[in-house]
Amino acid sequence: MSNTMANGPAGGAHQRRRQAFDQARAEAAVRELLLACGEDPDREGLRDTPARVARAYRELFAGLYTDPDTVLNRTFDESHEELVLVTEIPMYSTCVPSEQTVNVVGGAKQAREVVVGDRLWTLVEGRVEETEVVRISSRETRELVEVTTEHGSFVVTPDHPLATPEGWMEAKDVEDTFIEWTHPRKLCRDRWRPRSTGYYYGYFIGAMCSYGTVGDRYISLVVNDHLFAKKFAESVWQAFGADAQIEYVEHSSGYTKRSTPDYRVRVVSSYLADLMRQYVGGDAHHTRQRFPRVVLNNIAIFTGFLDGYVDGDGCRSRTADGSTLVSANVPFLEELAQIVGTRFSPRTDTASHLYVADSWFRRHGFPQESHRTDLIESEWVRVRSVCPIEAVGAEPCTVYSFKCEPHPTFLIAGHLTHNCEHHLLPFHGVAHIGYIPNEHGRVTGLSKLARLVDLYAKRPQVQERLTSQIADALVRKLDPRGVIVVVEAEHLCMGMRGVRKAGSRTVTSAVRGLMRSSPTTRAEALELIRRR
């Protein structure tokens, strides 16, 4: 019998049940290990080894018996608003065995059919990305669990990590919580991510908000102005690289009772359709759509947005330097009026009009914001049940491990899981932590940061999860405006076995808040770390 996957210890360690170290059981396990290696644990020189090794593991896994969040319980409001950066914090951790299965790019495969070189789907900050299998191993087990969510079910080992809002958690502990998921049927679609976020990108959004149509798997614009259709098609190409063709169509006019010539620009793309729904709040209907604040990322986008909207549902003033926008969506126009700093009087009997003078920017300035421009393709789905499964008969289940690069995560039935191959061998190195305090200037003692790293490191661990756990703990306890954590480590599993690349270092990072949204702030912190 062959089954799917397994993985290492969970994230969200602050929710883990606290246990005591079992010295006697650890000593017995070390004795069994010595016997398995062909040694006599009772011979001179080895009699005290089980006790010494057990005590060493107690220290090595000391982070399991203390809640890391308690380290940051004592904070100070010092009105400090600048970056706090602590570098070269020593850390030492271990890895644990893990095996998983994957969904393969181009279709689904059973774990035993996956080969090195296969590309797998994963999620990176909500984006669907590819990762490659570079190594495969397997083992046998008799314990599995079936995880059932709102969108399906899958079978994993009880300790398999799943992505939750609180971090990585073991599969056996996720019942009645949420895990990250994306629709498997949309994995293979073309992704027209914005390649240029300037004037044409804004023009596309403005034209779509005024006169466009968003379907399940397409976006389109049908107008009687050929120049407008041509400029819209150009904006699709410039902003997304999608080749939008202009088609000549006719429709029957209810007013003239005759066929009217029109021009249609249509792009079959569920990605662009979902992206527009993300921009306008999930409802593409013109009378209910939300103002797309993504156009406030820069002035070029916003200028294009205004031009696209006016070309679709507005006009230039004949007597003044400005334009009038027309819409029955009053909240949409009210929000736009606040941005350009003009008065707005809504109408109830017909569509409302908003006049925007060309001089609005010089008079009121531009309220620049930072918003994500690509599509968030994942969502949190509730876990309905987690049911234990035990192998029946003499044969155990075979579970597989896939080491993947550049991303160690991948999808199972659309659900995000974590994978990294581990061998209960240590990794060691340094951690660098930086944070920008909140408006109250809340800071903590510098030694507390070192203690936090120590507690998360001293447990069965993977470097990627360790990095995220430290960042998430700082966000929970200090509520900072931004956090950056960089971990540099050498893995003994690379130096002692397998490829035997002694001295190879792995670097992982986690950024939150302002450190993620502001490239300038993030670059400053990284430069300070490089100069250490």
Secondary structure per residue as TSV (DSSP state, phi and psi in degrees):
chain	resnum	aa	ss	phi	psi
A	1	M	-	360.0	128.7
A	2	S	E	-116.6	136.2
A	3	N	E	-131.2	-168.6
A	4	T	E	-85.5	-105.6
A	5	M	E	-127.6	170.4
A	6	A	-	-147.6	161.9
A	7	N	-	-158.6	-177.4
A	8	G	-	-84.1	-161.1
A	9	P	-	-69.5	159.2
A	10	A	-	-80.8	157.7
A	11	G	S	-81.6	-167.4
A	12	G	-	58.8	43.4
A	13	A	G	-65.5	-20.1
A	14	H	G	-67.0	-13.5
A	15	Q	G	-97.6	-1.9
A	16	R	S	-71.5	144.5
A	17	R	-	-70.3	131.3
A	18	R	-	-78.8	132.3
A	19	Q	-	-127.1	164.5
A	20	A	-	-98.8	151.3
A	21	F	-	-74.5	132.5
A	22	D	-	-98.0	94.0
A	23	Q	H	-62.1	-45.9
A	24	A	H	-63.3	-42.8
A	25	R	H	-66.0	-38.2
A	26	A	H	-65.6	-42.0
A	27	E	H	-61.7	-41.9
A	28	A	H	-63.1	-38.3
A	29	A	H	-66.4	-38.7
A	30	V	H	-66.5	-39.3
A	31	R	H	-59.4	-44.2
A	32	E	H	-63.7	-36.4
A	33	L	H	-66.1	-42.3
A	34	L	H	-62.9	-41.6
A	35	L	H	-63.0	-40.5
A	36	A	H	-64.8	-27.6
A	37	C	T	-84.3	-3.0
A	38	G	T	91.1	11.8
A	39	E	-	-97.4	160.4
A	40	D	-	-102.8	107.0
A	41	P	T	-66.2	-10.9
A	42	D	T	-97.8	-0.7
A	43	R	S	-75.4	161.4
A	44	E	T	-60.2	131.7
A	45	G	T	99.8	-20.3
A	46	L	T	-115.9	-4.9
A	47	R	T	-61.5	-37.8
A	48	D	T	-93.5	-1.2
A	49	T	H	-62.0	-46.4
A	50	P	H	-54.8	-41.6
A	51	A	H	-68.1	-41.9
A	52	R	H	-65.0	-43.8
A	53	V	H	-65.8	-39.8
A	54	A	H	-61.2	-42.6
A	55	R	H	-65.1	-35.6
A	56	A	H	-65.4	-40.7
A	57	Y	H	-69.3	-31.2
A	58	R	H	-61.9	-40.5
A	59	E	H	-72.5	-39.0
A	60	L	H	-62.8	-35.4
A	61	F	T	-106.1	24.6
A	62	A	G	-60.2	-25.3
A	63	G	G	-66.8	-13.7
A	64	L	G	-74.6	-18.1
A	65	Y	G	-109.0	7.5
A	66	T	S	-136.6	135.5
A	67	D	-	-75.6	116.3
A	68	P	G	-59.2	-27.4
A	69	D	G	-63.1	-27.4
A	70	T	G	-66.7	-21.5
A	71	V	G	-64.5	-33.4
A	72	L	G	-99.0	16.8
A	73	N	S	-68.0	-26.4
A	74	R	-	-101.1	111.2
A	75	T	E	-127.6	170.6
A	76	F	E	-135.1	137.2
A	77	D	E	-94.2	96.0
A	78	E	-	-105.5	9.3
A	79	S	-	55.8	32.4
A	80	H	-	-95.7	122.8
A	81	E	-	-114.8	-3.1
A	82	E	S	-91.9	171.0
A	83	L	-	-63.7	132.1
A	84	V	E	-105.6	120.2
A	85	L	E	-130.3	124.6
A	86	V	E	-122.0	122.5
A	87	T	E	-114.4	167.6
A	88	E	E	58.4	40.8
A	89	I	E	-80.5	115.2
A	90	P	E	-65.0	143.4
A	91	M	E	-148.5	154.1
A	92	Y	E	-145.4	124.2
A	93	S	E	-143.6	179.3
A	94	T	E	-131.6	162.1
A	95	C	-	-109.1	161.3
A	96	V	-	-127.5	157.0
A	97	P	-	-60.3	143.8
A	98	S	-	-155.7	140.9
A	99	E	-	-140.7	141.7
A	100	Q	-	-144.7	172.6
A	101	T	-	-119.3	172.5
A	102	V	-	-140.8	168.4
A	103	N	-	-103.8	127.3
A	104	V	B	-93.5	143.3
A	105	V	T	-60.8	126.6
A	106	G	T	98.7	-4.5
A	107	G	B	152.2	178.2
A	108	A	-	-98.0	145.9
A	109	K	-	-133.7	147.0
A	110	Q	-	-70.9	154.1
A	111	A	G	-56.3	-41.0
A	112	R	G	-69.4	-13.2
A	113	E	G	-94.2	-11.5
A	114	V	-	-71.8	138.6
A	115	V	-	-125.0	160.1
A	116	V	T	-59.5	133.9
A	117	G	T	103.1	-18.4
A	118	D	-	-61.4	143.6
A	119	R	E	-103.8	134.4
A	120	L	E	-114.9	154.9
A	121	W	E	-86.8	144.6
A	122	T	E	-147.7	175.7
A	123	L	E	-118.6	131.6
A	124	V	E	-126.9	106.1
A	125	E	T	53.4	41.4
A	126	G	T	85.2	-7.7
A	127	R	E	-91.9	140.0
A	128	V	E	-79.1	123.0
A	129	E	E	-131.3	169.6
A	130	E	E	-105.9	148.6
A	131	T	E	-140.0	155.3
A	132	E	E	-113.5	139.3
A	133	V	E	-77.4	122.1
A	134	V	E	-113.1	-12.9
A	135	R	E	-158.0	145.5
A	136	I	E	-132.3	137.9
A	137	S	E	-143.0	170.8
A	138	S	E	-148.0	162.8
A	139	R	E	-154.1	175.9
A	140	E	E	-115.1	146.7
A	141	T	E	-150.9	158.8
A	142	R	S	-110.6	-5.6
A	143	E	E	-114.6	126.2
A	144	L	E	-139.0	168.4
A	145	V	E	-134.8	147.2
A	146	E	E	-103.1	118.7
A	147	V	E	-99.7	123.3
A	148	T	E	-115.6	124.5
A	149	T	E	-116.0	-175.2
A	150	E	T	-65.3	-16.8
A	151	H	T	-122.6	22.8
A	152	G	E	136.6	-173.4
A	153	S	E	-140.6	158.2
A	154	F	E	-155.4	162.7
A	155	V	E	-115.6	129.9
A	156	V	E	-142.1	174.0
A	157	T	-	-76.9	156.9
A	158	P	T	-58.6	-30.7
A	159	D	T	-94.9	13.8
A	160	H	-	-69.9	125.0
A	161	P	E	-74.4	133.7
A	162	L	E	-123.1	146.3
A	163	A	E	-78.9	121.7
A	164	T	E	-124.3	167.2
A	165	P	T	-60.3	-23.2
A	166	E	T	-92.3	0.9
A	167	G	E	118.2	-167.3
A	168	W	E	-77.4	128.6
A	169	M	E	-128.2	150.6
A	170	E	E	-69.0	146.8
A	171	A	G	-57.6	-35.9
A	172	K	G	-67.5	-14.2
A	173	D	G	-109.5	7.6
A	174	V	-	-98.3	3.3
A	175	E	T	-60.1	136.6
A	176	D	T	67.7	13.7
A	177	T	S	-113.1	-163.2
A	178	F	E	-122.6	147.9
A	179	I	E	-130.9	158.0
A	180	E	E	-79.4	138.2
A	181	W	E	-147.4	149.2
A	182	T	-	-136.1	155.6
A	183	H	-	-70.6	119.9
A	184	P	G	-60.8	-30.9
A	185	R	G	-69.9	-15.6
A	186	K	G	-99.8	4.8
A	187	L	T	-65.7	-38.3
A	188	C	T	-90.4	6.6
A	189	R	S	-73.5	158.3
A	190	D	-	-69.7	139.0
A	191	R	-	-114.6	103.0
A	192	W	-	-89.2	72.1
A	193	R	-	-71.8	146.6
A	194	P	-	-56.6	123.8
A	195	R	S	-101.2	-13.7
A	196	S	-	-146.7	118.1
A	197	T	-	-108.7	74.7
A	198	G	S	-134.4	-143.4
A	199	Y	H	-57.2	-49.6
A	200	Y	H	-66.2	-33.7
A	201	Y	H	-61.9	-45.4
A	202	G	H	-65.9	-38.1
A	203	Y	H	-61.3	-42.9
A	204	F	H	-56.9	-48.2
A	205	I	H	-65.6	-42.7
A	206	G	H	-62.8	-45.1
A	207	A	H	-63.5	-40.5
A	208	M	H	-66.2	-40.3
A	209	C	H	-66.4	-30.7
A	210	S	H	-87.5	-42.7
A	211	Y	H	-140.6	3.8
A	212	G	E	-85.6	169.1
A	213	T	E	-125.5	133.0
A	214	V	E	-115.5	114.6
A	215	G	-	-98.5	-170.6
A	216	D	S	-66.7	-38.4
A	217	R	S	-133.1	23.1
A	218	Y	E	-158.2	161.7
A	219	I	E	-126.8	147.5
A	220	S	E	-152.3	160.6
A	221	L	E	-139.5	122.4
A	222	V	E	-118.8	115.0
A	223	V	E	-139.3	165.1
A	224	N	S	-99.8	4.4
A	225	D	-	-105.0	111.1
A	226	H	H	-64.8	-36.3
A	227	L	H	-66.2	-38.3
A	228	F	H	-63.7	-46.3
A	229	A	H	-61.2	-39.8
A	230	K	H	-66.0	-42.0
A	231	K	H	-68.9	-35.8
A	232	F	H	-65.3	-44.8
A	233	A	H	-59.9	-39.0
A	234	E	H	-64.8	-38.2
A	235	S	H	-66.2	-36.5
A	236	V	H	-62.8	-41.8
A	237	W	H	-68.7	-47.1
A	238	Q	H	-66.0	-39.1
A	239	A	H	-82.8	-35.8
A	240	F	H	-125.0	-11.5
A	241	G	-	77.3	14.3
A	242	A	-	-92.4	132.0
A	243	D	-	-83.8	102.0
A	244	A	-	-98.9	118.5
A	245	Q	-	-91.5	148.2
A	246	I	E	-96.0	125.7
A	247	E	E	-113.7	142.5
A	248	Y	E	-90.2	123.6
A	249	V	E	-133.1	163.7
A	250	E	E	-128.7	146.5
A	251	H	E	-140.8	156.2
A	252	S	E	-83.5	125.5
A	253	S	-	-84.2	127.4
A	254	G	T	-71.0	-19.3
A	255	Y	T	-87.4	-49.6
A	256	T	T	-90.1	-13.8
A	257	K	S	62.3	27.7
A	258	R	S	-132.8	162.4
A	259	S	E	-71.6	134.6
A	260	T	E	-116.7	130.2
A	261	P	E	-74.8	138.8
A	262	D	E	-138.0	168.4
A	263	Y	E	-122.6	130.3
A	264	R	E	-117.9	130.9
A	265	V	E	-113.2	116.8
A	266	R	E	-132.4	130.5
A	267	V	E	-123.3	117.7
A	268	V	E	-80.3	106.1
A	269	S	-	-162.9	109.3
A	270	S	H	-66.9	-26.7
A	271	Y	H	-65.2	-50.7
A	272	L	H	-63.9	-36.0
A	273	A	H	-63.5	-46.6
A	274	D	H	-65.6	-35.6
A	275	L	H	-64.0	-43.6
A	276	M	H	-63.8	-39.0
A	277	R	H	-64.5	-35.4
A	278	Q	H	-64.8	-41.9
A	279	Y	H	-64.2	-38.7
A	280	V	T	-105.2	16.3
A	281	G	T	90.1	17.0
A	282	G	T	93.5	-11.7
A	283	D	-	-122.2	111.4
A	284	A	-	-82.7	-2.4
A	285	H	-	-67.1	133.6
A	286	H	T	-62.5	-30.7
A	287	T	T	-84.0	-6.1
A	288	R	T	-124.6	-6.5
A	289	Q	-	-68.3	150.1
A	290	R	-	-87.6	152.1
A	291	F	-	-63.6	127.4
A	292	P	-	-78.2	93.3
A	293	R	G	-68.1	-7.8
A	294	V	G	-61.0	-22.8
A	295	V	G	-73.8	-4.9
A	296	L	G	-89.9	8.0
A	297	N	S	-63.5	-34.0
A	298	N	-	-160.8	165.3
A	299	I	H	-68.0	-30.7
A	300	A	H	-65.2	-42.5
A	301	I	H	-61.9	-45.4
A	302	F	H	-66.3	-38.0
A	303	T	H	-62.0	-44.1
A	304	G	H	-63.1	-38.3
A	305	F	H	-60.8	-46.5
A	306	L	H	-62.2	-43.3
A	307	D	H	-63.9	-42.8
A	308	G	H	-64.1	-38.5
A	309	Y	H	-69.8	-43.2
A	310	V	H	-63.2	-42.1
A	311	D	H	-62.8	-29.8
A	312	G	H	-89.0	-45.3
A	313	D	H	-145.7	64.9
A	314	G	E	-176.4	-168.2
A	315	C	E	-162.8	157.4
A	316	R	E	-79.4	144.4
A	317	S	-	-72.7	140.5
A	318	R	S	-86.2	-17.5
A	319	T	S	-114.6	-9.2
A	320	A	S	-145.6	167.8
A	321	D	S	-87.8	90.2
A	322	G	E	179.5	-179.1
A	323	S	E	-135.4	154.9
A	324	T	E	-114.3	128.7
A	325	L	E	-103.9	139.6
A	326	V	E	-120.3	133.7
A	327	S	E	-165.0	148.3
A	328	A	S	-88.8	-2.5
A	329	N	-	-90.0	90.6
A	330	V	H	-62.3	-47.2
A	331	P	H	-58.0	-35.6
A	332	F	H	-59.9	-50.3
A	333	L	H	-69.6	-34.4
A	334	E	H	-61.9	-43.0
A	335	E	H	-66.8	-39.9
A	336	L	H	-65.1	-38.2
A	337	A	H	-63.0	-38.3
A	338	Q	H	-64.0	-36.8
A	339	I	H	-67.9	-43.1
A	340	V	H	-90.1	-2.7
A	341	G	T	69.5	45.2
A	342	T	-	-128.8	159.0
A	343	R	-	-78.1	148.6
A	344	F	-	-139.8	128.2
A	345	S	-	-117.9	102.5
A	346	P	-	-69.0	154.2
A	347	R	-	-117.2	147.7
A	348	T	S	-105.2	-19.7
A	349	D	S	-89.6	-19.0
A	350	T	S	-156.6	-172.9
A	351	A	-	-64.8	146.7
A	352	S	E	-89.5	156.8
A	353	H	E	-121.4	139.5
A	354	L	E	-127.1	120.1
A	355	Y	E	-92.9	130.6
A	356	V	E	-121.8	112.2
A	357	A	E	-73.6	147.8
A	358	D	T	-62.8	-21.8
A	359	S	T	-90.3	9.0
A	360	W	H	-58.5	-37.9
A	361	F	H	-67.1	-42.5
A	362	R	H	-67.4	-30.0
A	363	R	H	-85.0	-35.4
A	364	H	H	-120.7	-13.4
A	365	G	-	77.7	170.8
A	366	F	-	-109.8	120.3
A	367	P	-	-82.0	75.8
A	368	Q	-	-65.9	138.4
A	369	E	-	-130.0	174.5
A	370	S	-	-124.0	116.9
A	371	H	-	-133.7	151.6
A	372	R	-	-72.0	134.5
A	373	T	-	-101.3	-22.6
A	374	D	S	-89.9	170.0
A	375	L	-	-81.7	131.7
A	376	I	-	-84.6	108.5
A	377	E	-	-96.1	1.1
A	378	S	-	-114.2	164.0
A	379	E	E	-149.1	165.1
A	380	W	E	-92.6	126.0
A	381	V	E	-116.9	143.4
A	382	R	E	-75.7	139.5
A	383	V	E	-88.3	117.7
A	384	R	E	-81.3	-36.3
A	385	S	E	-159.6	154.7
A	386	V	E	-131.5	111.0
A	387	C	E	-113.2	126.2
A	388	P	E	-65.0	143.8
A	389	I	E	-130.9	131.7
A	390	E	E	-121.3	135.5
A	391	A	-	-59.1	135.1
A	392	V	-	-102.9	136.8
A	393	G	S	95.2	-168.4
A	394	A	S	-79.9	-28.1
A	395	E	-	-89.3	127.3
A	396	P	-	-78.2	173.9
A	397	C	E	-84.5	145.6
A	398	T	E	-98.8	127.8
A	399	V	E	-119.4	150.0
A	400	Y	E	-118.4	149.1
A	401	S	E	-117.8	134.3
A	402	F	E	-123.1	113.8
A	403	K	E	-83.3	124.8
A	404	C	E	-122.4	148.9
A	405	E	E	-140.0	144.0
A	406	P	S	-85.4	-8.0
A	407	H	-	-110.2	130.4
A	408	P	S	-82.2	-0.4
A	409	T	E	-103.6	161.5
A	410	F	E	-161.4	174.2
A	411	L	E	-103.5	142.9
A	412	I	E	-125.1	112.9
A	413	A	T	52.1	35.2
A	414	G	T	86.0	-6.6
A	415	H	E	-94.2	134.3
A	416	L	E	-79.5	127.4
A	417	T	E	-129.5	165.6
A	418	H	E	-112.9	140.8
A	419	N	-	-142.2	134.5
A	420	C	-	-156.5	135.9
A	421	E	-	-81.5	129.1
A	422	H	-	-131.9	154.8
A	423	H	-	-137.2	22.1
A	424	L	S	55.5	36.7
A	425	L	-	-116.1	147.4
A	426	P	E	-72.3	154.5
A	427	F	E	-127.4	145.6
A	428	H	E	-142.0	157.0
A	429	G	E	169.5	-143.3
A	430	V	E	-134.8	154.7
A	431	A	E	-120.3	143.2
A	432	H	E	-119.2	128.0
A	433	I	E	-125.6	130.1
A	434	G	E	-135.5	143.1
A	435	Y	E	-149.2	151.6
A	436	I	E	-106.6	115.1
A	437	P	-	-58.5	160.0
A	438	N	-	-75.0	-171.7
A	439	E	T	-65.3	-18.1
A	440	H	T	-89.3	-2.7
A	441	G	-	70.3	32.0
A	442	R	E	-70.2	121.8
A	443	V	E	-129.5	168.8
A	444	T	E	-131.1	166.1
A	445	G	-	-63.1	142.8
A	446	L	H	-62.0	-34.2
A	447	S	H	-66.4	-26.0
A	448	K	H	-66.3	-31.8
A	449	L	H	-67.6	-40.8
A	450	A	H	-64.2	-39.8
A	451	R	H	-65.2	-38.6
A	452	L	H	-62.1	-45.3
A	453	V	H	-60.8	-42.2
A	454	D	H	-62.0	-43.3
A	455	L	H	-69.6	-38.5
A	456	Y	H	-73.8	-29.6
A	457	A	H	-75.9	-33.8
A	458	K	S	-85.4	67.7
A	459	R	S	-166.2	161.1
A	460	P	B	-55.1	124.7
A	461	Q	-	-150.4	157.5
A	462	V	-	-121.2	148.7
A	463	Q	H	-63.3	-39.6
A	464	E	H	-62.2	-42.8
A	465	R	H	-69.7	-40.1
A	466	L	H	-55.7	-45.8
A	467	T	H	-61.4	-46.3
A	468	S	H	-67.2	-38.2
A	469	Q	H	-63.4	-39.9
A	470	I	H	-64.0	-45.4
A	471	A	H	-63.0	-43.9
A	472	D	H	-66.4	-35.0
A	473	A	H	-64.9	-40.4
A	474	L	H	-64.4	-38.9
A	475	V	H	-65.5	-42.6
A	476	R	H	-64.2	-43.3
A	477	K	H	-95.0	-29.4
A	478	L	H	-106.3	-15.7
A	479	D	-	49.5	50.5
A	480	P	-	-77.8	165.7
A	481	R	S	-76.5	-24.0
A	482	G	E	-161.0	150.4
A	483	V	E	-140.4	140.2
A	484	I	E	-135.9	133.1
A	485	V	E	-130.2	125.9
A	486	V	E	-122.7	127.1
A	487	V	E	-119.0	127.3
A	488	E	E	-115.2	124.3
A	489	A	E	-144.6	151.6
A	490	E	E	-106.7	128.6
A	491	H	E	-98.9	120.0
A	492	L	H	-66.4	-21.2
A	493	C	H	-65.7	-20.9
A	494	M	H	-86.9	-26.7
A	495	G	H	-90.8	-25.5
A	496	M	H	-102.7	-18.3
A	497	R	S	-146.2	177.3
A	498	G	T	57.8	-118.3
A	499	V	T	-74.3	-16.4
A	500	R	-	50.5	54.5
A	501	K	-	-101.1	75.0
A	502	A	T	-62.8	140.7
A	503	G	T	89.6	-9.7
A	504	S	-	-67.7	136.0
A	505	R	E	-118.8	140.9
A	506	T	E	-108.6	132.3
A	507	V	E	-115.6	125.8
A	508	T	E	-126.0	153.5
A	509	S	E	-141.2	155.7
A	510	A	E	-140.1	129.6
A	511	V	E	-125.1	143.6
A	512	R	E	-136.2	153.4
A	513	G	E	60.8	-131.4
A	514	L	H	-61.5	-30.4
A	515	M	H	-66.4	-24.2
A	516	R	H	-88.7	-42.3
A	517	S	H	-82.4	-22.1
A	518	S	-	-111.6	103.9
A	519	P	H	-59.0	-34.1
A	520	T	H	-66.2	-45.6
A	521	T	H	-64.3	-42.6
A	522	R	H	-63.5	-42.4
A	523	A	H	-63.5	-38.1
A	524	E	H	-62.0	-45.1
A	525	A	H	-64.7	-42.9
A	526	L	H	-64.7	-36.7
A	527	E	H	-66.0	-39.7
A	528	L	H	-64.1	-37.3
A	529	I	H	-66.6	-41.6
A	530	R	H	-63.7	-32.0
A	531	R	T	-80.6	-6.4
A	532	R	-	-55.9	360.0
